[in-house]
Amino acid sequence: MSEENFGDRWDVFCALPAKVDAILDVGCGDGRGFGSFAAKGVRVVGVDIDEGAVGRASSRMAEA
């Protein structure tokens, strides 16, 4: 796995449709879970109870 995909949520990729416009990442942590999708222009919105994590995630997704 390349460094750019570190943290990707491979466990849920098979459940996503082929064409994805937006993803809601509940419990987003630092925002790396769907980083490869965000890098491809998919709108990724994250929520998390940890305010510090949300601050780190905001640089990796459309909204956190």
C-alpha positions, -999 to +999 in steps of 0.1 A: +000+000+000+014+034-009+019+061+017-009+082+000-034+054+008-024+050+044-056+048+065-079+042+036-111+024+046-107-007+024-133-025+045-161-003+031-149+003-005-168-028-017-201-013-004-197+020-023-212+024-057-189+028-087-196+065-090-195+084-057-202+122-055-200+126-017-191+106+014-201+113+050-173+099+072-188+095+108-159+091+132-135+106+107-105+108+131-077+127+113-095+124+079-073+097+063-100+071+060-113+083+026-083+104+016-079+087-018-115+096-027-110+133-016-078+134-037-099+124-067-124+152-062-151+133-042-166+156-015-158+140+018-175+155+049-163+143+083-176+144+118-159+133+150-164+138+187-126+147+191-122+184+182-084+179+178-090+152+152-115+174+134-089+201+132-064+177+116-091+163+093-101+197+079-070+199+057-079+165+041-116+169+034-142+193+021-158+198+056-149+186+090 
